Structures are given as structure tokens and as C-alpha cells.
């Protein structure tokens, strides 16, 4: 199997996972991550502190992966770069049609302590979940493997129906939204 075929196989798994994504917040195995209420979730995503669980996930884990990917991808074979652009677009289009993400925004908007409107929540959730799938796709393309543990943890939590949005550095656990 060539490198491009191997990468294609790895990223196709991510695209398929995005196609099947269904938010099942109350049915997920929560022993793998911490959960946060809707009010905490909305508060966390709007805190400017570098130490918020949301900023830690993005700044400490996701951003360095994205930067590495962009650097390597700028020197990559055009066929692989085109494949990755195509798969990224497919993930975004698929999630844009995802009805469970849209209903989640509606459910969140009605929760106590949530100050964001439904359109604001939909925009954030769509951008965030798309970004999580894309960073996993990028990690797999970058390493030609499933070796970036936190990215595979993100994908696992998404596949189990969770919505990961932060990282608790003290407990070394992903933080996911809970509506219970």
C-alpha cells in the first residue's frame, strides 16, 4: 500500500465517523472524560483566560497540531494535498447537514444560565465539531497513523456521541458537554 493510499484509508475513517456523528449526550460512557453543564459549557467557551478548559484544548493541543500540519502540507505531494482538501470539505458539508447538531443548539438555548442565542450556539457548535474532526484528519495525515493520542481521544468521544470542548490539564481529561 502506498503512502497516499494509507493516508486516504486513515482519513476516510474520520469522514465516515463524521457522517455517523449523532449527539447522544445522556447515553455515553463518561468514565473517559469530565462532563460540564450547559451553563458551564457556555461560560467556558467565552472565557478569555488562557487557563480555561476550552483555551487549553485549542492552544495547547489543537493549534500546534494544525500548525505542524500546515507546514508539512505545504511541502506535500499535490495528490495528497488535494485528497485532504476534498475530505475536509466533505466533513464540513456532512456536519452542516447534521440534524442532531442543530437540535443540540436548540436544546442548549433553552437551558438555565445559557446567555447565547440559538444561532450563536449553532455557529459555535458547528465550527467547533467540524474543527475537531478536521484536526483528527490532519493528525492522521501528518503521521500516517493513529499515533496522536489526544486526537484519537477526541475522535473516540465524538464516536461515542459526546461533544468534547475542553481539556482539564490537572486531571488530564477531556471535558465534554452534558445536558443531564
Buried (B, 14 or more C-beta within 10 A) or exposed (E): EEEBEBBBEBBBBBBEBBEEBEBEBEEBEBEBBBBBBBBBBBBBBEEEEEEBBBBBBBBEBBEEBBEBBEEEBEEBEEEBBEBBEEBBEBBBEBBEEBEEBBEBBEBBBEBEEBEBEBEBBBEBBBEBBBBBBBBBBBBBBBBBEBEBEBBBBBBBBBBBBBBBBBBBEEEEBBBBBBBE
